[in-house]
């Protein structure tokens, strides 16, 4: 068995850095706030649509499961909100900040082969 000093960035085995952890946590909060703002803007497009009972036709409906999103400061878990249409109008929320199926930031994608 060989001993190595190479650190696997995906799993640092006990090595913690308070600054990086803080940046990752605040980055996660910032992304969540930005996605929520996108959702509010998206729902505002459907504010005039009402059901026969007078309720909003397009409403938020929880979140998709959290998914890891690779950033320059490490992985950040992202939860994307879901919307539901009560009157049959097709309504699907897709975040411009974190598009579906994207797992890395553009800068990280450009840096990796």
N, C-alpha and C positions, 0 to 999 in steps of 0.2 A: 504494500500500500504506500503510495507516494503522498507526501505532504506538499501542498501547493498554497501559494499566497494569492491566487487569482480569486477575485470576488465576483460572484455571480450577481449581477444587478437585479435579476428577477427575485432572488432569494438571498438576502444578505446575512442570514444565520446569526441573528443577535446584534448585528451592527446597526445602531440607530443614530440618527442625526436629528436633533430637535428642530433645527431650522428647516430641513427638508420635509419633515413630518408636518410642520406648521404650514409650509407653502402648499403641500399636497392637500391638506385639509381646507385651507382657504381657497385653493383652486377649485376644489370640489364644490364648495359653497358658492363661489362665483359662477361656475357653470350652471348650477341648479337655479340660481337667481336669474341668470340670463335666459335659460330655457323656460322658466315660469313667465318671464316677461314676453317671450315669443308666444306662449300659449294664450296669455291675456289678449295680445294683439290678434291672434287667430280667432279666438272666441268672439271678439268684438265684430268681426266680419259677419257673424251669424246672430248678432244681437236682435235683429228685427224678426228673425224667424221664430214663430211660436206654434205650439201644438194647438189642437182644437180646444183644449182645456185652458189655454193661456200660459202654459209653462214654456220655458226656453226649449227650443227644439234641439240644439246642440249644446251638450254639457260635458264637463270633464268627468272622467270615469276611472280614477285611480292612476296607477303607474305601471309601466312594463317592468319586468324584473331588472334590477341593477346590472349593468354590464361594465366590464373594465374598459377604459379608454386610455391608451398609452399617450402620455405627454412627455415633454422634455424633462420634467421633474419626477417622472415615474407614473405608475398606473393610478388612475383616478376612477372610482366607481361613479357611473352616471345613471340616473333614473329619469326616463323620458315619460312624461304624462300621456295618458290616453284620453281620447274624446269619444263620445257616443252621440249618435243622432237618434232622436226619439220619433222622428216623423218619416224616416226612410231616405232623407237627403244624404247622399254620400259625404262623409266628413272624416278625413284622416289627417291627424296632425303629424307633420314631419319637421323636425327642427332643422333650421339652416346652420346652426352652430354645430350640432352633432347629428349629421345625417344618418339614416338607417344604414346598417352594415359597415360603417366606417369605424375602425378600431384604433386608429392612430391619428395624431395631428399631421397636418400637411408638412410642417417642417421636419418632423420625425420621419415621415414617409420619404421625403426627399433625401434625407441623410442615409437611409438604409438602402442597400441594393435590392 
